[in-house]
Amino acid sequence: MSTASKLRQIFQGGLIDRSARQAVLILWCAVLLCVACSSRSEDGATYYRDYDTVFRLSLSATAALSWEVQLANHESGFIQVKVPWNLSTLGSLVTIEISRLAPTTTRLQVSSTSYQAQDWGKNSANIRDFLEKLDSLVGP
């Protein structure tokens, strides 16, 4: 039996009273809004610095932004950080993928995923904030 069929049976079959049905509907909508859907933005940048320097400065940039590093793997070039929640967002997960193009050329791909259906521009702002902070640390 599908989820829709089960919900139909619960709501139409009288298995629960009206106030409980309303509570279930509100909870279901909240879960769908906050968890089932997420939004994502991506952007990247190329730096004419060696891989080790860019990796180290990427970690410094996340620390300067007060983001919590969840995972950092130097060998694979993967950094995952958690952006804390505030009044406008439930928080975000930022992923930074660093790859070596040449001995002194490094490419970053940055993505941000929020824990809600609509990010109100927060994912793009996370990426912009990170890249601006990293640019200031890398220098000209």
PyMOL CGO cylinders between C-alpha atoms (Angstrom):
from pymol import cmd
from pymol.cgo import CYLINDER

trace = [
    CYLINDER, 0.00, 0.00, 0.00, 1.41, 3.40, -0.99, 0.3, 1, 1, 1, 1, 1, 1,
    CYLINDER, 1.41, 3.40, -0.99, 1.92, 6.25, 1.44, 0.3, 1, 1, 1, 1, 1, 1,
    CYLINDER, 1.92, 6.25, 1.44, -0.85, 8.21, -0.25, 0.3, 1, 1, 1, 1, 1, 1,
    CYLINDER, -0.85, 8.21, -0.25, -3.24, 5.28, 0.20, 0.3, 1, 1, 1, 1, 1, 1,
    CYLINDER, -3.24, 5.28, 0.20, -2.32, 4.98, 3.87, 0.3, 1, 1, 1, 1, 1, 1,
    CYLINDER, -2.32, 4.98, 3.87, -2.88, 8.70, 4.42, 0.3, 1, 1, 1, 1, 1, 1,
    CYLINDER, -2.88, 8.70, 4.42, -6.20, 8.56, 2.58, 0.3, 1, 1, 1, 1, 1, 1,
    CYLINDER, -6.20, 8.56, 2.58, -7.31, 5.65, 4.78, 0.3, 1, 1, 1, 1, 1, 1,
    CYLINDER, -7.31, 5.65, 4.78, -6.33, 7.53, 7.94, 0.3, 1, 1, 1, 1, 1, 1,
    CYLINDER, -6.33, 7.53, 7.94, -8.04, 10.77, 6.94, 0.3, 1, 1, 1, 1, 1, 1,
    CYLINDER, -8.04, 10.77, 6.94, -11.16, 9.38, 5.31, 0.3, 1, 1, 1, 1, 1, 1,
    CYLINDER, -11.16, 9.38, 5.31, -11.53, 6.19, 7.29, 0.3, 1, 1, 1, 1, 1, 1,
    CYLINDER, -11.53, 6.19, 7.29, -12.15, 7.93, 10.58, 0.3, 1, 1, 1, 1, 1, 1,
    CYLINDER, -12.15, 7.93, 10.58, -9.23, 6.16, 12.27, 0.3, 1, 1, 1, 1, 1, 1,
    CYLINDER, -9.23, 6.16, 12.27, -8.33, 9.37, 14.07, 0.3, 1, 1, 1, 1, 1, 1,
    CYLINDER, -8.33, 9.37, 14.07, -10.39, 12.37, 15.16, 0.3, 1, 1, 1, 1, 1, 1,
    CYLINDER, -10.39, 12.37, 15.16, -10.37, 15.77, 13.46, 0.3, 1, 1, 1, 1, 1, 1,
    CYLINDER, -10.37, 15.77, 13.46, -7.85, 17.52, 15.75, 0.3, 1, 1, 1, 1, 1, 1,
    CYLINDER, -7.85, 17.52, 15.75, -5.43, 14.62, 15.39, 0.3, 1, 1, 1, 1, 1, 1,
    CYLINDER, -5.43, 14.62, 15.39, -5.85, 14.73, 11.59, 0.3, 1, 1, 1, 1, 1, 1,
    CYLINDER, -5.85, 14.73, 11.59, -5.04, 18.45, 11.63, 0.3, 1, 1, 1, 1, 1, 1,
    CYLINDER, -5.04, 18.45, 11.63, -1.97, 17.83, 13.77, 0.3, 1, 1, 1, 1, 1, 1,
    CYLINDER, -1.97, 17.83, 13.77, -0.77, 15.07, 11.42, 0.3, 1, 1, 1, 1, 1, 1,
    CYLINDER, -0.77, 15.07, 11.42, -1.33, 17.30, 8.39, 0.3, 1, 1, 1, 1, 1, 1,
    CYLINDER, -1.33, 17.30, 8.39, 0.58, 20.20, 9.96, 0.3, 1, 1, 1, 1, 1, 1,
    CYLINDER, 0.58, 20.20, 9.96, 3.44, 17.90, 10.98, 0.3, 1, 1, 1, 1, 1, 1,
    CYLINDER, 3.44, 17.90, 10.98, 3.56, 16.33, 7.53, 0.3, 1, 1, 1, 1, 1, 1,
    CYLINDER, 3.56, 16.33, 7.53, 3.70, 19.76, 5.86, 0.3, 1, 1, 1, 1, 1, 1,
    CYLINDER, 3.70, 19.76, 5.86, 6.43, 20.92, 8.25, 0.3, 1, 1, 1, 1, 1, 1,
    CYLINDER, 6.43, 20.92, 8.25, 8.53, 17.85, 7.55, 0.3, 1, 1, 1, 1, 1, 1,
    CYLINDER, 8.53, 17.85, 7.55, 8.05, 18.25, 3.82, 0.3, 1, 1, 1, 1, 1, 1,
    CYLINDER, 8.05, 18.25, 3.82, 8.98, 21.92, 3.97, 0.3, 1, 1, 1, 1, 1, 1,
    CYLINDER, 8.98, 21.92, 3.97, 12.03, 21.53, 6.21, 0.3, 1, 1, 1, 1, 1, 1,
    CYLINDER, 12.03, 21.53, 6.21, 13.51, 18.16, 5.32, 0.3, 1, 1, 1, 1, 1, 1,
    CYLINDER, 13.51, 18.16, 5.32, 12.17, 16.61, 2.15, 0.3, 1, 1, 1, 1, 1, 1,
    CYLINDER, 12.17, 16.61, 2.15, 13.18, 19.53, -0.04, 0.3, 1, 1, 1, 1, 1, 1,
    CYLINDER, 13.18, 19.53, -0.04, 16.45, 21.34, -0.01, 0.3, 1, 1, 1, 1, 1, 1,
    CYLINDER, 16.45, 21.34, -0.01, 17.96, 23.98, -2.19, 0.3, 1, 1, 1, 1, 1, 1,
    CYLINDER, 17.96, 23.98, -2.19, 21.48, 24.10, -3.51, 0.3, 1, 1, 1, 1, 1, 1,
    CYLINDER, 21.48, 24.10, -3.51, 23.85, 26.56, -5.15, 0.3, 1, 1, 1, 1, 1, 1,
    CYLINDER, 23.85, 26.56, -5.15, 27.26, 25.92, -6.69, 0.3, 1, 1, 1, 1, 1, 1,
    CYLINDER, 27.26, 25.92, -6.69, 30.19, 28.05, -7.79, 0.3, 1, 1, 1, 1, 1, 1,
    CYLINDER, 30.19, 28.05, -7.79, 33.91, 27.68, -8.19, 0.3, 1, 1, 1, 1, 1, 1,
    CYLINDER, 33.91, 27.68, -8.19, 37.20, 29.50, -8.47, 0.3, 1, 1, 1, 1, 1, 1,
    CYLINDER, 37.20, 29.50, -8.47, 40.72, 28.88, -9.71, 0.3, 1, 1, 1, 1, 1, 1,
    CYLINDER, 40.72, 28.88, -9.71, 43.76, 29.97, -7.69, 0.3, 1, 1, 1, 1, 1, 1,
    CYLINDER, 43.76, 29.97, -7.69, 47.33, 30.19, -8.90, 0.3, 1, 1, 1, 1, 1, 1,
    CYLINDER, 47.33, 30.19, -8.90, 48.69, 28.76, -5.67, 0.3, 1, 1, 1, 1, 1, 1,
    CYLINDER, 48.69, 28.76, -5.67, 49.79, 25.28, -4.74, 0.3, 1, 1, 1, 1, 1, 1,
    CYLINDER, 49.79, 25.28, -4.74, 47.25, 22.74, -3.51, 0.3, 1, 1, 1, 1, 1, 1,
    CYLINDER, 47.25, 22.74, -3.51, 48.53, 22.57, 0.09, 0.3, 1, 1, 1, 1, 1, 1,
    CYLINDER, 48.53, 22.57, 0.09, 48.31, 26.34, 0.53, 0.3, 1, 1, 1, 1, 1, 1,
    CYLINDER, 48.31, 26.34, 0.53, 44.78, 26.54, -0.87, 0.3, 1, 1, 1, 1, 1, 1,
    CYLINDER, 44.78, 26.54, -0.87, 43.61, 23.63, 1.29, 0.3, 1, 1, 1, 1, 1, 1,
    CYLINDER, 43.61, 23.63, 1.29, 45.09, 25.21, 4.43, 0.3, 1, 1, 1, 1, 1, 1,
    CYLINDER, 45.09, 25.21, 4.43, 43.67, 28.65, 3.61, 0.3, 1, 1, 1, 1, 1, 1,
    CYLINDER, 43.67, 28.65, 3.61, 40.24, 27.11, 2.88, 0.3, 1, 1, 1, 1, 1, 1,
    CYLINDER, 40.24, 27.11, 2.88, 40.19, 25.74, 6.43, 0.3, 1, 1, 1, 1, 1, 1,
    CYLINDER, 40.19, 25.74, 6.43, 41.27, 29.15, 7.73, 0.3, 1, 1, 1, 1, 1, 1,
    CYLINDER, 41.27, 29.15, 7.73, 38.45, 30.82, 5.78, 0.3, 1, 1, 1, 1, 1, 1,
    CYLINDER, 38.45, 30.82, 5.78, 35.83, 28.50, 7.27, 0.3, 1, 1, 1, 1, 1, 1,
    CYLINDER, 35.83, 28.50, 7.27, 37.19, 29.17, 10.76, 0.3, 1, 1, 1, 1, 1, 1,
    CYLINDER, 37.19, 29.17, 10.76, 37.10, 32.93, 10.15, 0.3, 1, 1, 1, 1, 1, 1,
    CYLINDER, 37.10, 32.93, 10.15, 33.43, 32.59, 9.16, 0.3, 1, 1, 1, 1, 1, 1,
    CYLINDER, 33.43, 32.59, 9.16, 32.72, 30.62, 12.37, 0.3, 1, 1, 1, 1, 1, 1,
    CYLINDER, 32.72, 30.62, 12.37, 31.63, 27.56, 10.42, 0.3, 1, 1, 1, 1, 1, 1,
    CYLINDER, 31.63, 27.56, 10.42, 32.03, 24.13, 11.99, 0.3, 1, 1, 1, 1, 1, 1,
    CYLINDER, 32.03, 24.13, 11.99, 34.25, 21.71, 10.05, 0.3, 1, 1, 1, 1, 1, 1,
    CYLINDER, 34.25, 21.71, 10.05, 32.50, 18.34, 9.85, 0.3, 1, 1, 1, 1, 1, 1,
    CYLINDER, 32.50, 18.34, 9.85, 35.05, 16.63, 7.61, 0.3, 1, 1, 1, 1, 1, 1,
    CYLINDER, 35.05, 16.63, 7.61, 38.38, 17.63, 6.09, 0.3, 1, 1, 1, 1, 1, 1,
    CYLINDER, 38.38, 17.63, 6.09, 40.38, 15.18, 3.98, 0.3, 1, 1, 1, 1, 1, 1,
    CYLINDER, 40.38, 15.18, 3.98, 43.59, 16.62, 2.57, 0.3, 1, 1, 1, 1, 1, 1,
    CYLINDER, 43.59, 16.62, 2.57, 44.27, 13.67, 0.27, 0.3, 1, 1, 1, 1, 1, 1,
    CYLINDER, 44.27, 13.67, 0.27, 40.89, 13.76, -1.46, 0.3, 1, 1, 1, 1, 1, 1,
    CYLINDER, 40.89, 13.76, -1.46, 40.57, 17.56, -1.30, 0.3, 1, 1, 1, 1, 1, 1,
    CYLINDER, 40.57, 17.56, -1.30, 37.20, 17.38, 0.40, 0.3, 1, 1, 1, 1, 1, 1,
    CYLINDER, 37.20, 17.38, 0.40, 36.00, 19.77, 3.12, 0.3, 1, 1, 1, 1, 1, 1,
    CYLINDER, 36.00, 19.77, 3.12, 32.49, 19.75, 4.53, 0.3, 1, 1, 1, 1, 1, 1,
    CYLINDER, 32.49, 19.75, 4.53, 31.35, 22.43, 6.97, 0.3, 1, 1, 1, 1, 1, 1,
    CYLINDER, 31.35, 22.43, 6.97, 28.15, 23.17, 8.82, 0.3, 1, 1, 1, 1, 1, 1,
    CYLINDER, 28.15, 23.17, 8.82, 26.86, 26.73, 8.77, 0.3, 1, 1, 1, 1, 1, 1,
    CYLINDER, 26.86, 26.73, 8.77, 24.89, 27.41, 11.97, 0.3, 1, 1, 1, 1, 1, 1,
    CYLINDER, 24.89, 27.41, 11.97, 21.21, 28.27, 11.92, 0.3, 1, 1, 1, 1, 1, 1,
    CYLINDER, 21.21, 28.27, 11.92, 19.90, 31.76, 12.54, 0.3, 1, 1, 1, 1, 1, 1,
    CYLINDER, 19.90, 31.76, 12.54, 16.56, 33.56, 12.33, 0.3, 1, 1, 1, 1, 1, 1,
    CYLINDER, 16.56, 33.56, 12.33, 16.51, 33.42, 8.53, 0.3, 1, 1, 1, 1, 1, 1,
    CYLINDER, 16.51, 33.42, 8.53, 17.69, 29.84, 7.95, 0.3, 1, 1, 1, 1, 1, 1,
    CYLINDER, 17.69, 29.84, 7.95, 17.78, 26.41, 9.54, 0.3, 1, 1, 1, 1, 1, 1,
    CYLINDER, 17.78, 26.41, 9.54, 21.45, 26.15, 8.71, 0.3, 1, 1, 1, 1, 1, 1,
    CYLINDER, 21.45, 26.15, 8.71, 23.38, 24.90, 5.70, 0.3, 1, 1, 1, 1, 1, 1,
    CYLINDER, 23.38, 24.90, 5.70, 25.95, 22.36, 4.68, 0.3, 1, 1, 1, 1, 1, 1,
    CYLINDER, 25.95, 22.36, 4.68, 28.81, 23.74, 2.59, 0.3, 1, 1, 1, 1, 1, 1,
    CYLINDER, 28.81, 23.74, 2.59, 30.97, 21.36, 0.57, 0.3, 1, 1, 1, 1, 1, 1,
    CYLINDER, 30.97, 21.36, 0.57, 34.35, 22.43, -0.80, 0.3, 1, 1, 1, 1, 1, 1,
    CYLINDER, 34.35, 22.43, -0.80, 36.10, 20.23, -3.35, 0.3, 1, 1, 1, 1, 1, 1,
    CYLINDER, 36.10, 20.23, -3.35, 39.71, 21.14, -4.08, 0.3, 1, 1, 1, 1, 1, 1,
    CYLINDER, 39.71, 21.14, -4.08, 41.62, 19.74, -7.04, 0.3, 1, 1, 1, 1, 1, 1,
    CYLINDER, 41.62, 19.74, -7.04, 45.15, 20.23, -8.30, 0.3, 1, 1, 1, 1, 1, 1,
    CYLINDER, 45.15, 20.23, -8.30, 45.27, 21.30, -11.94, 0.3, 1, 1, 1, 1, 1, 1,
    CYLINDER, 45.27, 21.30, -11.94, 49.02, 21.97, -12.04, 0.3, 1, 1, 1, 1, 1, 1,
    CYLINDER, 49.02, 21.97, -12.04, 51.78, 22.36, -9.43, 0.3, 1, 1, 1, 1, 1, 1,
    CYLINDER, 51.78, 22.36, -9.43, 50.76, 25.99, -8.85, 0.3, 1, 1, 1, 1, 1, 1,
    CYLINDER, 50.76, 25.99, -8.85, 47.14, 25.94, -10.04, 0.3, 1, 1, 1, 1, 1, 1,
    CYLINDER, 47.14, 25.94, -10.04, 44.28, 24.79, -7.83, 0.3, 1, 1, 1, 1, 1, 1,
    CYLINDER, 44.28, 24.79, -7.83, 40.56, 24.65, -8.57, 0.3, 1, 1, 1, 1, 1, 1,
    CYLINDER, 40.56, 24.65, -8.57, 37.77, 24.86, -5.98, 0.3, 1, 1, 1, 1, 1, 1,
    CYLINDER, 37.77, 24.86, -5.98, 34.16, 23.82, -6.43, 0.3, 1, 1, 1, 1, 1, 1,
    CYLINDER, 34.16, 23.82, -6.43, 31.92, 25.09, -3.62, 0.3, 1, 1, 1, 1, 1, 1,
    CYLINDER, 31.92, 25.09, -3.62, 28.31, 24.07, -3.04, 0.3, 1, 1, 1, 1, 1, 1,
    CYLINDER, 28.31, 24.07, -3.04, 25.86, 24.98, -0.32, 0.3, 1, 1, 1, 1, 1, 1,
    CYLINDER, 25.86, 24.98, -0.32, 22.73, 23.04, 0.57, 0.3, 1, 1, 1, 1, 1, 1,
    CYLINDER, 22.73, 23.04, 0.57, 20.17, 24.34, 3.03, 0.3, 1, 1, 1, 1, 1, 1,
    CYLINDER, 20.17, 24.34, 3.03, 17.87, 22.30, 5.23, 0.3, 1, 1, 1, 1, 1, 1,
    CYLINDER, 17.87, 22.30, 5.23, 14.71, 23.98, 3.98, 0.3, 1, 1, 1, 1, 1, 1,
    CYLINDER, 14.71, 23.98, 3.98, 12.75, 24.23, 0.76, 0.3, 1, 1, 1, 1, 1, 1,
    CYLINDER, 12.75, 24.23, 0.76, 13.47, 27.91, 0.11, 0.3, 1, 1, 1, 1, 1, 1,
    CYLINDER, 13.47, 27.91, 0.11, 16.90, 29.30, 0.90, 0.3, 1, 1, 1, 1, 1, 1,
    CYLINDER, 16.90, 29.30, 0.90, 16.09, 33.00, 0.33, 0.3, 1, 1, 1, 1, 1, 1,
    CYLINDER, 16.09, 33.00, 0.33, 19.54, 33.46, -1.24, 0.3, 1, 1, 1, 1, 1, 1,
    CYLINDER, 19.54, 33.46, -1.24, 21.42, 32.02, 1.75, 0.3, 1, 1, 1, 1, 1, 1,
    CYLINDER, 21.42, 32.02, 1.75, 23.20, 29.30, -0.28, 0.3, 1, 1, 1, 1, 1, 1,
    CYLINDER, 23.20, 29.30, -0.28, 24.56, 31.84, -2.75, 0.3, 1, 1, 1, 1, 1, 1,
    CYLINDER, 24.56, 31.84, -2.75, 25.54, 34.09, 0.17, 0.3, 1, 1, 1, 1, 1, 1,
    CYLINDER, 25.54, 34.09, 0.17, 27.41, 31.21, 1.85, 0.3, 1, 1, 1, 1, 1, 1,
    CYLINDER, 27.41, 31.21, 1.85, 29.41, 30.58, -1.31, 0.3, 1, 1, 1, 1, 1, 1,
    CYLINDER, 29.41, 30.58, -1.31, 30.07, 34.28, -1.89, 0.3, 1, 1, 1, 1, 1, 1,
    CYLINDER, 30.07, 34.28, -1.89, 31.15, 34.78, 1.75, 0.3, 1, 1, 1, 1, 1, 1,
    CYLINDER, 31.15, 34.78, 1.75, 33.51, 31.81, 1.59, 0.3, 1, 1, 1, 1, 1, 1,
    CYLINDER, 33.51, 31.81, 1.59, 35.09, 32.79, -1.73, 0.3, 1, 1, 1, 1, 1, 1,
    CYLINDER, 35.09, 32.79, -1.73, 35.51, 36.42, -0.62, 0.3, 1, 1, 1, 1, 1, 1,
    CYLINDER, 35.51, 36.42, -0.62, 37.15, 35.32, 2.63, 0.3, 1, 1, 1, 1, 1, 1,
    CYLINDER, 37.15, 35.32, 2.63, 39.42, 32.88, 0.77, 0.3, 1, 1, 1, 1, 1, 1,
    CYLINDER, 39.42, 32.88, 0.77, 40.34, 35.56, -1.79, 0.3, 1, 1, 1, 1, 1, 1,
    CYLINDER, 40.34, 35.56, -1.79, 41.37, 37.89, 1.04, 0.3, 1, 1, 1, 1, 1, 1,
    CYLINDER, 41.37, 37.89, 1.04, 43.54, 35.16, 2.57, 0.3, 1, 1, 1, 1, 1, 1,
    CYLINDER, 43.54, 35.16, 2.57, 45.13, 34.02, -0.70, 0.3, 1, 1, 1, 1, 1, 1,
    CYLINDER, 45.13, 34.02, -0.70, 45.93, 37.58, -1.74, 0.3, 1, 1, 1, 1, 1, 1,
    CYLINDER, 45.93, 37.58, -1.74, 46.88, 38.80, -5.21, 0.3, 1, 1, 1, 1, 1, 1,
]
cmd.load_cgo(trace, "trace")
